[in-house]
Amino acid sequence: MPGPQLLVLFGSQTGTAEDVAERLGREARRRRLRCRVLALDSYSVADLIREPLVIFVCATTGQGDPPDNMKNFWRFIFRKKLPSTSLCQLDFAVLGLGDSSYAKYNFVAKKLHRRLLQLGGSALLPLCLGDDQHDLGPDAAIDPWMGALWEKVLGLYPVPPGLPEIPPGVPLPSKFILQLLPEAPSTSLQELHTASPDPQQHPSESQPFLAPMVTNQRVTGPSHFQDVRLIEFDTTGSGISFVAGDVVHIQPSNSDTHVQQFCQVLGLDPDQCFTLQPREPSVPFPSGLPQPCSVRHLVTRHLDIASVPRRSFFELLACLSPHEMEREKLLEFSSAQGQEALCEYCSRPRRTILEVLCDFPHTAAAIPLHYLLDLIPRIRARAFSIASSLLILVAVVHYKTRLREPRRGLCSSWLASLDPRQGPVRVPLWVRPGSLTFPETPDTPVIMVGPGTGVAPFRAAVQERVAQSQTGNFLFFGCRWRDQDFYWEAEWQELERRGYLTLVTAFSREQGQKVYVQHRLRELGLRVWELLDSHGAYFYVAGSAKDMPASVTEALMSILQEHGGLSHRDADAYLARLQRTLRFQTETWA
């Protein structure tokens, strides 16, 4: 292939940035450009000085933080001693993925773009900011930006005459070659790869600790609409430690029913074993897959068949389809003009990959085995706030759309199905720092707003602070009914009796007019203002990302204006200062 090798580096937390990076890699290969696609922390950042052309794809997480798989890169690239001419030979482009409902929208991409310019890099084109809040999602910004990108790249490195682009309908070679084995290996070999972590290594995504589940208890009342579980794990001998604000990552599995249905639709033998070989040396081996591996293990532990497919799924599926009518529909869903139709078919009703394959049976039956890893993303771990010891509070996701089958959260439903009373249960997990950090100074008050399961990280924080005899703990907790979903009621009341906690509750359904935590905040506005302005309090919000964080922020803004006497502009600046100094922190989830 002509020209230099294009490098696509991504920082991804939920998989969207990785998916976009892989799309860039495919588009490059169609244009006959050599291309590597790597996570930022899998790349030796010191080699950037020798790269001619790099595209960065970055998500933003937490309080404007970089994703976990680019944090080492982030620390290196912002070293103060790096010369301003370090990247003077580099042409680059930055694509950001974020959510404009958050204060630090696309903060990582914006900051990286500025830093690359400071180090002498040349931007091929302006920064692209993909927004989850757009009706068509990030693609609304990405599609036109990619068109301009390839025009620039091919202007610098044109394809030689006689070497045409690979048309969109022709599949690129798969990343991996799957070699079927004539007979299955012994079970013990499979178990060796999945259940025997190296005791010298700290538990991580590549080598999770298989933690025994101790208890799995429903903590909401029997008549409550939601099943919420309090689940405890035993991490003895794992080397796992944590502080308040840390999160545990849990690697879930697909249900046996879904695995069986998937294998039937694709005509696969779940007990067939294979080995995996990357086609190119630069392609990383899938983390956590044993060699040899069975189809059952691949589908159960690795392929996210219960996820809602992205546009790239339909692009490849269309290439692989031998059925004219199905292929025509798949091409529509993968086109820029078909995104509204795709949204209506897939995103709005939350239709899963497995359900799509059932809707396109002729195509599904013709998918070559070695394309599965290109087609279907890997199952990603889910993060849960640690409530104490290794205890998590899990709301089991279950809701209706216009589809016949209710939608279920993969990880929460899988966890709820596990019963340690029926026999030993082990769950793959590891612990990472969360987005919440608590003050180390003993006299600093903390105001914690945690409705529903958002209260979990604050339980760990309060326990830690009480153990150090720290008072000044203010908890605003909200739920529907006192007798149905008031988590840790007795514990909070005992701490309040002992003078360690000020508890403010909002039971939204116990009176004619709904009352939420933001209403309680306004009622105690003067106290909140005094704690923030006179005592240097830290303010925390945790829970559902839907409406609550915005409502709490709005209530806080009104407190700053009403009780602090600030104008709207000054209140904005005050809140921005709290965020900048980490005295206002949020941890929310969809």
C-alpha positions as CSV (number, residue, x, y, z in Angstrom):
1,M,0.0,0.0,0.0
2,P,1.3,3.5,-0.8
3,G,2.3,6.3,1.5
4,P,3.1,6.3,5.2
5,Q,1.2,4.2,7.8
6,L,-1.7,6.0,9.3
7,L,-2.1,5.6,13.0
8,V,-5.5,5.8,14.8
9,L,-5.2,6.0,18.6
10,F,-8.3,5.9,20.8
11,G,-9.3,6.5,24.4
12,S,-12.6,4.7,25.1
13,Q,-14.6,4.0,28.2
14,T,-17.9,2.5,26.9
15,G,-16.7,1.3,23.4
16,T,-18.1,4.2,21.3
17,A,-14.7,5.8,20.7
18,E,-13.2,2.3,19.9
19,D,-16.0,1.7,17.4
20,V,-15.3,5.0,15.6
21,A,-11.6,4.3,15.6
22,E,-12.2,0.9,14.0
23,R,-14.4,2.6,11.4
24,L,-11.5,5.0,10.6
25,G,-9.2,2.0,10.2
26,R,-11.6,0.3,7.8
27,E,-12.1,3.5,5.8
28,A,-8.3,3.9,5.5
29,R,-7.9,0.3,4.3
30,R,-10.6,0.8,1.6
31,R,-8.5,3.7,0.4
32,R,-5.4,1.5,0.2
33,L,-3.7,3.2,3.2
34,R,-1.8,1.1,5.7
35,C,-3.4,1.7,9.1
36,R,-2.9,0.6,12.7
37,V,-5.7,1.1,15.3
38,L,-4.6,1.0,19.0
39,A,-5.8,2.0,22.4
40,L,-3.7,5.0,23.5
41,D,-2.2,3.2,26.5
42,S,-1.2,0.3,24.2
43,Y,1.0,2.6,22.2
44,S,4.5,3.7,23.2
45,V,3.8,7.5,23.3
46,A,7.5,8.3,22.9
47,D,7.2,7.0,19.3
48,L,4.9,9.9,18.4
49,I,7.9,12.0,17.4
50,R,8.4,9.6,14.4
51,E,4.8,9.4,13.3
52,P,3.8,11.5,10.3
53,L,0.0,11.1,10.5
54,V,-2.2,10.3,13.6
55,I,-5.9,10.5,14.2
56,F,-6.9,10.7,17.9
57,V,-10.4,9.5,18.9
58,C,-11.2,10.4,22.5
59,A,-14.1,10.2,24.9
60,T,-14.6,12.3,28.0
61,T,-15.6,10.7,31.3
62,G,-16.3,11.7,34.9
63,Q,-15.3,15.3,35.8
64,G,-13.8,15.9,32.4
65,D,-11.4,13.0,32.9
66,P,-9.7,10.8,30.2
67,P,-10.9,7.2,29.8
68,D,-9.0,4.5,31.7
69,N,-7.1,3.3,28.6
70,M,-5.5,6.6,27.9
71,K,-4.5,7.9,31.3
72,N,-0.8,7.0,31.0
73,F,-0.7,8.7,27.6
74,W,-2.4,11.7,29.2
75,R,0.2,12.1,32.0
76,F,3.0,11.8,29.5
77,I,1.7,14.3,26.9
78,F,1.2,17.0,29.5
79,R,4.7,16.8,30.9
80,K,5.9,20.4,31.3
81,K,9.4,19.6,30.1
82,L,8.4,18.4,26.6
83,P,9.9,20.8,24.0
84,S,7.5,22.9,22.0
85,T,8.9,21.4,18.8
86,S,8.4,17.7,19.9
87,L,5.7,17.0,17.3
88,C,6.7,19.4,14.5
89,Q,6.7,16.6,11.9
90,L,3.2,15.4,12.9
91,D,0.0,15.9,11.0
92,F,-2.9,15.1,13.2
93,A,-6.7,15.3,13.6
94,V,-8.7,14.9,16.8
95,L,-12.3,13.5,17.0
96,G,-14.0,13.9,20.4
97,L,-17.0,12.1,21.7
98,G,-19.1,13.5,24.5
99,D,-22.5,14.6,25.9
100,S,-23.4,18.3,25.7
101,S,-25.6,17.9,28.8
102,Y,-22.4,17.7,30.9
103,A,-20.5,20.7,32.1
104,K,-17.2,19.5,30.6
105,Y,-18.5,18.5,27.2
106,N,-15.7,17.0,25.1
107,F,-13.1,18.4,27.5
108,V,-10.5,15.7,26.8
109,A,-10.6,16.2,23.0
110,K,-10.5,20.0,23.3
111,K,-7.5,19.9,25.7
112,L,-5.6,17.3,23.6
113,H,-6.1,19.3,20.4
114,R,-4.6,22.4,22.1
115,R,-1.7,20.4,23.6
116,L,-0.8,18.8,20.2
117,L,-0.7,22.3,18.7
118,Q,1.5,23.5,21.6
119,L,4.0,20.7,20.9
120,G,4.3,21.7,17.2
121,G,1.8,19.4,15.6
122,S,-0.1,20.5,12.5
123,A,-3.9,20.0,12.5
124,L,-5.2,18.6,9.3
125,L,-8.7,20.1,10.0
126,P,-10.7,21.6,12.9
127,L,-11.5,19.5,15.9
128,C,-14.6,17.3,15.5
129,L,-17.0,17.2,18.5
130,G,-19.5,14.3,18.4
131,D,-22.5,14.8,20.7
132,D,-24.7,12.0,22.2
133,Q,-27.5,14.5,22.7
134,H,-27.9,15.0,18.9
135,D,-31.0,13.3,17.4
136,L,-28.7,11.2,15.2
137,G,-26.0,10.9,17.9
138,P,-22.3,11.6,17.2
139,D,-22.5,10.5,13.6
140,A,-24.2,13.8,12.8
141,A,-20.8,15.5,13.3
142,I,-18.6,12.6,12.4
143,D,-19.9,11.8,8.9
144,P,-19.1,15.2,7.3
145,W,-15.8,15.5,9.3
146,M,-14.7,12.1,7.9
147,G,-15.4,13.2,4.4
148,A,-13.2,16.2,4.8
149,L,-10.5,14.1,6.6
150,W,-10.1,11.7,3.7
151,E,-10.0,14.5,1.2
152,K,-7.1,16.0,3.1
153,V,-5.3,12.7,3.7
154,L,-5.6,11.6,0.0
155,G,-4.4,15.1,-1.0
156,L,-1.2,14.4,1.0
157,Y,-0.9,10.7,0.0
158,P,-2.8,10.0,-3.2
159,V,-3.6,6.5,-4.2
160,P,-1.3,5.4,-7.2
161,P,-3.1,5.1,-10.6
162,G,-4.5,1.7,-11.2
163,L,-5.1,0.9,-7.6
164,P,-8.8,1.8,-7.0
165,E,-10.5,2.1,-3.7
166,I,-12.2,-1.0,-2.3
167,P,-16.0,-0.4,-2.8
168,P,-18.2,-0.2,0.3
169,G,-20.1,-3.4,-0.5
170,V,-17.0,-5.5,-0.6
171,P,-15.9,-7.0,2.8
172,L,-12.4,-6.3,4.0
173,P,-10.4,-9.3,5.2
174,S,-11.3,-10.3,8.7
175,K,-8.9,-9.4,11.5
176,F,-8.6,-13.0,12.7
177,I,-8.4,-16.4,11.1
178,L,-10.3,-19.0,13.1
179,Q,-8.9,-22.5,12.6
180,L,-11.4,-25.2,13.6
181,L,-10.1,-28.1,15.6
182,P,-11.1,-31.7,14.8
183,E,-11.8,-32.5,18.4
184,A,-12.4,-30.6,21.6
185,P,-9.5,-30.1,24.1
186,S,-9.8,-31.3,27.6
187,T,-12.1,-29.2,29.9
188,S,-9.2,-28.6,32.3
189,L,-7.3,-26.6,29.6
190,Q,-10.2,-24.2,29.2
191,E,-10.5,-23.8,33.0
192,L,-6.8,-23.2,33.2
193,H,-7.2,-20.0,31.1
194,T,-10.3,-18.7,32.8
195,A,-10.0,-19.6,36.5
196,S,-6.3,-19.5,37.4
197,P,-5.1,-15.9,37.7
198,D,-1.5,-15.3,38.3
199,P,-1.2,-14.6,42.1
200,Q,1.6,-12.2,41.4
201,Q,-0.5,-9.9,39.3
202,H,-3.0,-7.4,40.7
203,P,-6.5,-8.0,39.5
204,S,-7.2,-6.1,36.3
205,E,-9.3,-6.2,33.1
206,S,-6.8,-8.6,31.5
207,Q,-6.7,-10.8,34.6
208,P,-9.8,-10.3,36.8
209,F,-10.2,-11.9,40.2
210,L,-12.8,-14.6,40.4
211,A,-14.5,-13.5,43.6
212,P,-16.9,-15.8,45.5
213,M,-20.3,-14.2,45.9
214,V,-21.2,-14.3,49.5
215,T,-24.8,-12.9,49.5
216,N,-27.3,-11.7,46.9
217,Q,-30.2,-10.1,48.7
218,R,-33.2,-8.1,47.4
219,V,-33.4,-4.9,49.4
220,T,-36.6,-3.3,47.9
221,G,-40.0,-4.3,49.2
222,P,-41.9,-7.1,47.5
223,S,-44.5,-4.6,46.0
224,H,-41.8,-2.2,44.8
225,F,-41.6,-1.7,41.0
226,Q,-37.8,-2.3,40.9
227,D,-35.7,-5.2,42.0
228,V,-32.6,-3.8,43.8
229,R,-29.9,-6.1,45.0
230,L,-27.3,-5.8,47.8
231,I,-24.5,-8.1,46.7
232,E,-21.4,-9.0,48.7
233,F,-18.2,-10.6,47.4
234,D,-15.3,-12.1,49.2
235,T,-11.9,-10.7,48.0
236,T,-9.7,-12.5,50.5
237,G,-6.3,-13.2,49.0
238,S,-6.9,-11.1,45.9
239,G,-4.7,-8.1,46.9
240,I,-7.7,-5.8,46.2
241,S,-7.9,-2.7,48.2
242,F,-10.1,0.4,47.8
243,V,-11.0,3.8,49.2
244,A,-14.3,5.7,49.2
245,G,-15.2,6.7,45.7
246,D,-13.6,3.6,44.0
247,V,-15.6,1.4,41.7
248,V,-15.6,-2.3,41.1
249,H,-15.7,-3.5,37.5
250,I,-17.6,-6.7,36.9
251,Q,-17.4,-8.8,33.7
252,P,-20.8,-10.3,32.9
253,S,-21.8,-13.2,30.7
254,N,-24.6,-13.8,28.3
255,S,-27.5,-16.1,29.4
256,D,-27.6,-19.7,28.3
257,T,-30.8,-19.1,26.5
258,H,-29.3,-16.3,24.4
259,V,-26.2,-18.3,23.6
260,Q,-28.3,-21.2,22.4
261,Q,-30.5,-19.0,20.3
262,F,-27.4,-17.2,18.7
263,C,-25.8,-20.5,17.8
264,Q,-29.1,-21.8,16.2
265,V,-29.6,-18.7,14.1
266,L,-26.0,-18.8,12.8
267,G,-25.9,-22.5,12.5
268,L,-23.0,-22.9,14.9
269,D,-22.0,-25.9,17.1
270,P,-21.4,-24.4,20.5
271,D,-19.0,-27.2,21.4
272,Q,-16.8,-26.7,18.3
273,C,-13.3,-25.6,19.3
274,F,-10.9,-23.3,17.4
275,T,-7.7,-21.4,17.6
276,L,-7.4,-17.8,16.7
277,Q,-4.7,-16.2,14.6
278,P,-4.4,-12.4,13.8
279,R,-4.0,-11.7,10.1
280,E,-1.5,-8.9,10.9
281,P,1.1,-8.6,13.6
282,S,-0.2,-5.2,14.7
283,V,-3.7,-6.6,15.6
284,P,-3.9,-7.2,19.4
285,F,-5.2,-10.6,20.6
286,P,-8.6,-10.3,22.3
287,S,-8.2,-10.0,26.0
288,G,-9.5,-13.0,28.1
289,L,-10.0,-15.5,25.3
290,P,-8.3,-18.8,25.9
291,Q,-6.4,-20.7,23.2
292,P,-8.0,-23.1,22.2
293,C,-11.5,-21.7,22.7
294,S,-15.0,-23.2,22.2
295,V,-17.8,-21.4,20.3
296,R,-19.8,-21.6,23.5
297,H,-17.1,-19.8,25.5
298,L,-16.7,-17.1,22.8
299,V,-20.4,-16.3,22.7
300,T,-21.0,-16.6,26.4
301,R,-18.0,-14.6,27.7
302,H,-16.9,-12.4,24.8
303,L,-19.5,-11.4,22.2
304,D,-21.9,-8.7,23.3
305,I,-25.0,-10.2,21.5
306,A,-27.3,-8.4,24.0
307,S,-26.0,-4.9,23.0
308,V,-27.8,-2.5,20.7
309,P,-25.7,-2.6,17.4
310,R,-24.0,0.4,16.0
311,R,-24.0,1.5,12.4
312,S,-20.7,-0.3,11.8
313,F,-22.5,-3.6,12.5
314,F,-24.9,-3.0,9.7
315,E,-22.1,-1.9,7.3
316,L,-20.3,-5.2,7.7
317,L,-23.4,-7.3,7.8
318,A,-24.5,-5.8,4.5
319,C,-21.1,-6.8,3.0
320,L,-21.6,-10.4,4.1
321,S,-25.2,-10.8,3.1
322,P,-26.0,-13.1,0.1
323,H,-29.7,-12.3,0.3
324,E,-30.8,-9.4,-2.0
325,M,-33.7,-8.1,0.0
326,E,-32.0,-8.3,3.3
327,R,-28.8,-6.8,1.9
328,E,-30.8,-3.9,0.5
329,K,-32.3,-3.1,3.9
330,L,-28.9,-3.5,5.6
331,L,-27.3,-1.1,3.2
332,E,-30.1,1.5,3.9
333,F,-29.4,1.2,7.7
334,S,-25.6,1.7,7.1
335,S,-26.0,4.7,4.9
336,A,-25.8,8.3,6.0
337,Q,-29.4,8.8,4.6
338,G,-30.7,5.9,6.5
339,Q,-29.8,7.0,10.0
340,E,-33.3,8.1,11.0
341,A,-34.7,4.7,9.9
342,L,-31.9,2.9,11.8
343,C,-32.7,4.9,14.9
344,E,-36.4,4.0,14.6
345,Y,-35.6,0.3,14.0
346,C,-32.8,-0.1,16.5
347,S,-31.8,2.6,18.9
348,R,-35.3,3.8,20.1
349,P,-36.7,0.3,20.9
350,R,-33.3,-0.9,22.1
351,R,-33.2,-3.8,19.7
352,T,-30.3,-6.1,20.3
353,I,-27.7,-7.7,18.0
354,L,-29.3,-11.1,18.6
355,E,-32.7,-9.8,17.7
356,V,-31.4,-8.1,14.5
357,L,-29.8,-11.4,13.4
358,C,-33.1,-13.1,13.9
359,D,-34.7,-10.5,11.7
360,F,-32.2,-11.2,9.0
361,P,-32.0,-15.0,9.1
362,H,-30.6,-15.6,5.6
363,T,-27.7,-13.2,6.3
364,A,-27.1,-14.5,9.8
365,A,-26.9,-18.1,8.5
366,A,-24.2,-17.0,6.0
367,I,-21.9,-15.2,8.4
368,P,-18.4,-16.8,8.2
369,L,-17.1,-17.7,11.7
370,H,-13.9,-15.7,11.3
371,Y,-15.9,-12.5,11.0
372,L,-17.6,-12.8,14.3
373,L,-14.9,-10.7,16.1
374,D,-15.1,-8.0,13.5
375,L,-18.9,-7.9,13.6
376,I,-19.8,-8.1,17.3
377,P,-18.1,-6.0,20.0
378,R,-16.8,-7.7,23.1
379,I,-18.7,-7.6,26.3
380,R,-17.5,-4.7,28.4
381,A,-17.3,-4.7,32.2
382,R,-19.8,-2.7,34.1
383,A,-18.7,-0.4,36.9
384,F,-20.5,-0.2,40.3
385,S,-19.8,2.1,43.2
386,I,-18.4,0.3,46.2
387,A,-20.7,0.7,49.3
388,S,-18.3,-0.9,51.8
389,S,-16.1,-4.0,52.2
390,L,-16.9,-5.3,48.8
391,L,-20.5,-4.6,48.7
392,I,-22.5,-3.2,45.8
393,L,-26.0,-1.9,45.3
394,V,-27.5,-3.0,42.0
395,A,-30.7,-1.9,40.4
396,V,-31.8,-4.7,38.0
397,V,-32.5,-3.1,34.7
398,H,-35.9,-4.2,33.2
399,Y,-38.2,-2.1,31.1
400,K,-40.6,-2.2,28.2
401,T,-40.3,-0.7,24.7
402,R,-42.6,-1.4,21.7
403,L,-40.8,-4.7,21.3
404,R,-42.6,-7.8,22.7
405,E,-39.8,-8.9,24.9
406,P,-38.9,-6.6,27.9
407,R,-35.4,-5.0,27.7
408,R,-33.0,-6.3,30.4
409,G,-29.6,-5.0,31.5
410,L,-27.0,-7.7,30.7
411,C,-24.9,-7.3,33.9
412,S,-27.6,-6.5,36.4
413,S,-29.9,-9.4,35.2
414,W,-26.9,-11.8,35.2
415,L,-25.9,-10.8,38.7
416,A,-29.5,-11.1,39.9
417,S,-29.7,-14.7,38.5
418,L,-26.8,-15.9,40.6
419,D,-27.6,-17.5,43.9
420,P,-24.8,-18.5,46.2
421,R,-27.2,-20.5,48.3
422,Q,-27.5,-23.0,45.5
423,G,-23.7,-23.6,45.3
424,P,-20.4,-21.7,44.8
425,V,-20.6,-18.7,42.5
426,R,-17.6,-16.8,41.3
427,V,-17.7,-13.4,39.5
428,P,-14.8,-11.9,37.6
429,L,-14.0,-8.5,38.9
430,W,-11.3,-5.8,39.6
431,V,-11.3,-2.4,41.3
432,R,-10.4,0.9,39.8
433,P,-10.4,4.5,41.1
434,G,-13.8,6.1,40.5
435,S,-14.6,9.8,39.6
436,L,-15.3,10.8,43.2
437,T,-12.5,11.9,45.6
438,F,-13.1,13.0,49.2
439,P,-11.3,15.6,51.2
440,E,-8.4,14.5,53.4
441,T,-8.6,17.4,55.8
442,P,-10.6,16.2,58.9
443,D,-12.7,19.3,59.4
444,T,-14.0,19.7,55.9
445,P,-17.8,19.1,55.6
446,V,-19.2,17.1,52.8
447,I,-22.7,17.5,51.2
448,M,-23.7,14.3,49.5
449,V,-26.8,14.1,47.2
450,G,-27.5,10.5,46.4
451,P,-31.1,9.5,45.6
452,G,-31.8,5.8,45.0
453,T,-28.7,3.6,44.3
454,G,-26.7,6.8,44.0
455,V,-26.3,6.6,47.8
456,A,-23.9,3.6,47.5
457,P,-20.6,5.6,47.2
458,F,-21.6,7.8,50.1
459,R,-22.1,4.9,52.4
460,A,-18.4,4.0,51.9
461,A,-17.4,7.7,52.3
462,V,-19.4,8.1,55.5
463,Q,-18.1,4.9,57.0
464,E,-14.5,6.0,56.2
465,R,-15.1,9.4,57.7
466,V,-16.8,8.1,60.8
467,A,-13.9,5.7,61.4
468,Q,-11.7,8.8,61.5
469,S,-14.2,10.6,63.9
470,Q,-15.1,13.1,61.1
471,T,-18.4,14.8,61.5
472,G,-19.8,17.4,59.1
473,N,-21.4,14.7,56.9
474,F,-24.6,15.9,55.2
475,L,-26.6,13.3,53.2
476,F,-29.6,14.2,51.0
477,F,-31.3,10.8,50.2
478,G,-34.4,10.4,48.0
479,C,-36.5,7.4,47.1
480,R,-40.2,6.7,46.4
481,W,-41.4,5.1,49.6
482,R,-39.9,5.0,53.1
483,D,-40.9,1.3,53.6
484,Q,-40.0,0.1,50.1
485,D,-36.6,1.5,48.9
486,F,-35.0,3.4,51.8
487,Y,-31.5,1.8,51.6
488,W,-29.6,1.5,54.9
489,E,-32.3,3.3,56.9
490,A,-31.4,2.0,60.3
491,E,-27.7,2.7,59.7
492,W,-28.2,6.3,58.7
493,Q,-30.5,6.9,61.7
494,E,-28.0,5.4,64.2
495,L,-25.2,7.6,62.8
496,E,-27.5,10.6,63.0
497,R,-28.3,9.7,66.7
498,R,-24.5,9.5,67.4
499,G,-23.9,13.0,65.9
500,Y,-21.9,11.8,62.8
501,L,-24.5,12.5,60.2
502,T,-27.2,15.0,59.2
503,L,-29.8,13.1,57.1
504,V,-32.3,14.8,54.9
505,T,-34.8,12.6,53.1
506,A,-37.2,13.1,50.2
507,F,-39.9,10.4,49.7
508,S,-41.3,11.4,46.4
509,R,-44.6,9.4,46.5
510,E,-45.7,9.8,50.1
511,Q,-47.6,13.0,49.6
512,G,-49.9,14.5,46.9
513,Q,-47.1,16.5,45.3
514,K,-43.8,14.8,44.4
515,V,-40.8,15.9,46.5
516,Y,-37.3,15.2,45.3
517,V,-33.8,15.9,46.7
518,Q,-33.5,19.2,44.8
519,H,-36.6,20.5,46.7
520,R,-35.0,19.6,50.1
521,L,-31.8,21.3,49.0
522,R,-33.7,24.5,48.3
523,E,-35.5,24.3,51.7
524,L,-32.1,24.1,53.4
525,G,-30.5,26.6,51.0
526,L,-29.1,28.9,53.7
527,R,-27.4,26.0,55.5
528,V,-25.9,24.7,52.1
529,W,-24.6,28.2,51.3
530,E,-22.9,28.6,54.7
531,L,-21.3,25.2,54.4
532,L,-20.0,26.0,51.0
533,D,-18.9,29.6,51.5
534,S,-17.8,29.7,55.1
535,H,-16.7,26.1,55.8
536,G,-15.2,25.1,52.4
537,A,-17.6,22.1,52.0
538,Y,-17.4,19.7,49.2
539,F,-20.6,19.0,47.2
540,Y,-21.3,15.6,45.6
541,V,-24.0,14.3,43.3
542,A,-24.4,10.6,42.4
543,G,-27.2,8.6,40.7
544,S,-29.2,8.4,37.5
545,A,-28.0,10.8,34.8
546,K,-31.5,11.3,33.4
547,D,-32.9,14.5,35.0
548,M,-31.6,14.5,38.6
549,P,-28.1,16.0,38.1
550,A,-29.4,18.9,36.1
551,S,-32.2,19.5,38.6
552,V,-29.8,19.4,41.6
553,T,-27.3,21.8,39.8
554,E,-30.2,24.2,39.0
555,A,-31.2,24.1,42.7
556,L,-27.6,24.8,43.7
557,M,-27.5,27.7,41.3
558,S,-30.6,29.2,42.9
559,I,-29.1,28.8,46.3
560,L,-26.0,30.7,45.3
561,Q,-28.1,33.5,43.9
562,E,-30.8,33.7,46.7
563,H,-28.6,33.1,49.8
564,G,-25.2,34.1,48.4
565,G,-26.5,37.3,46.8
566,L,-24.8,36.4,43.5
567,S,-25.9,37.4,40.0
568,H,-26.5,34.6,37.6
569,R,-23.2,35.3,35.9
570,D,-21.3,35.3,39.3
571,A,-23.1,32.1,40.4
572,D,-22.0,30.4,37.2
573,A,-18.4,31.5,37.9
574,Y,-18.7,30.3,41.6
575,L,-19.9,26.9,40.5
576,A,-17.2,26.6,37.8
577,R,-14.6,27.4,40.5
578,L,-16.1,24.6,42.7
579,Q,-15.8,22.2,39.8
580,R,-12.3,23.3,39.0
581,T,-11.1,22.7,42.6
582,L,-13.0,19.4,42.8
583,R,-15.4,20.8,45.4
584,F,-18.3,20.0,43.1
585,Q,-18.2,16.4,41.8
586,T,-20.7,14.1,40.0
587,E,-20.9,10.4,39.3
588,T,-23.9,9.6,37.2
589,W,-24.9,6.7,35.0
590,A,-27.5,6.1,32.3
